[in-house]
Amino acid sequence: MQTDLRLAKQRLKQKSLTLVTVKRGKVIFETEIHGISGLLKAIEEHGEEMKGSSVSDRIVGRAAALLCVYSGVVAVFAITASDEGIEVLRKGHVSFEFEQRVSFILNSEGTDICPFEKLASKFSSPKEAYEGLKTACG
């Protein structure tokens, strides 16, 4: 697990990616897609293979954390993590590391809370969050 997380973290930074998923020393998914769309795509493409994987993501708020718990991810690294995202990971028994902790994840303009974070606040379970976020992203 630590080796996978280290590899995911290294690739995220070296290749200027937004998301990297590693399992058993092998990169199973990586993308430059911003927002939670990348994580949703990883879940869609790899489903069961996500269980036991390690994820490195630029930003982890409540929405991304719920998706990680839903998909069975065991470890997460985030450059920026929100208080709610950290709490979701903690409650979901997902180990995590981050570089910067913030109160909230903001929208791309920095003027309000991210719309996906607002949406994610309405979901109580990771499964409900996955279904709702997937619908919202089309």
N, C-alpha and C positions, 0 to 999 in steps of 0.2 A: 504494500500500500504506500509506504513512504517513498519507495523508488518510483512508483507510478506518479505520485503527486509531484515529486521533484522533476521528473521528465515533462509532465504537463506544464508546470510552472516555467521551466526553461524554454520550452517551445513557444509558449504564449509571449514571452518577452523577446526572444531572439527573432521571431518571425513576424512580430507586430500583428498577431492574431487577436481575436476577441474571445475565443473559446477553444479549449483543447481537452479532449477526453482520452485517457490512457487506461488500459487494462492489461495486466500481466506483462508490462514492459512494451506494449505495442500501442501506437496511436490508432485509435479506432474512429476518431472524428476530430476535425479541426476546421475553423471557419473564421472569416473576417466580417460576418454578418453582425450588425449591432443589435442591441436589445435582446429580448428573450427569444426572438425568432430562431437564433442559432441553436439554443438549447432545445427548443421544441423540435427543430429539424433533426437534431441528434437522437432524440427520443423516438421520433417517427421512423428514422432509418435503422436504428440499432436496438430499439425495444429492450428485450431481455438481456442483450449483451451489455447494456448500461449497468446492470446489477453488479456491484463489486468494483466498479470503475472509480477513477479519480478524475476530478474536473478542475481545470484552471480557467477562471473567467475574469474578465476585467472588472465587472461590476456584479455584486451579488446583493440583491435586496430580498424582500419577502417573496416576490414572484419567482425569482431564480432558485431561491432556497427551497421553496415548496416543490418545484419541478425536480430538483436534485433528490429530495426525500422520496418523491413519487417514483422516480426511476431507479432507486436503489443504489445511488452513488454512495461510496463510503468515505470519501475525503474530498474537500474543496479548498482551493486556494483562490483568493480574490485580491485584486489590487485595491479595490474599494468595496467595503462591506457595510451594510446598514445595521443598526441595532436590531431591527425586526428580522433581518436575514440571519443574523448570528443566532438569535433566539430560536428561529425555526430549525436551523441546523442542529443546535444544541438539543432541542426537544426530540428531533428525529434521529439522534445518536450518530450524526455525521461529524467526523473530525474536520477541523477547519483551521486555516491560517489566513491572515490578511495583512496588508501593509497599512491601510488607512481605514479607520472606522468613522462613519458618519451617522448622524441621526436619521437622515432620510436620503433616498435616492431621488434626485431631481430630474426633470425633463431635460431635453437636449438644450433648451434655451436657458436653463437654470432659473426659471421664473416660478415654478410650482413643482409639487411632487409628481414624479413620473406617473403617467396614466396607468401603466401596468401595475405599479405599486398600489395605486388607488383601487384598481380592480381586485388585486390579490388580497386586499384587506377584507374583502367580502367573503372569502372562502375559508372554511374551517379545516378542511382536510386536503392533503396533497392531491388526491384523486379529483376532488371537486375543482381544485385550482388548475390542474392539467386540462380538464375538459373545458373550463371557462376561458382559460388563456388561449387554448388551441382555437376555440370558436372566435375569440376576439381578434386573433391574428389571421384568421381566414385560412 
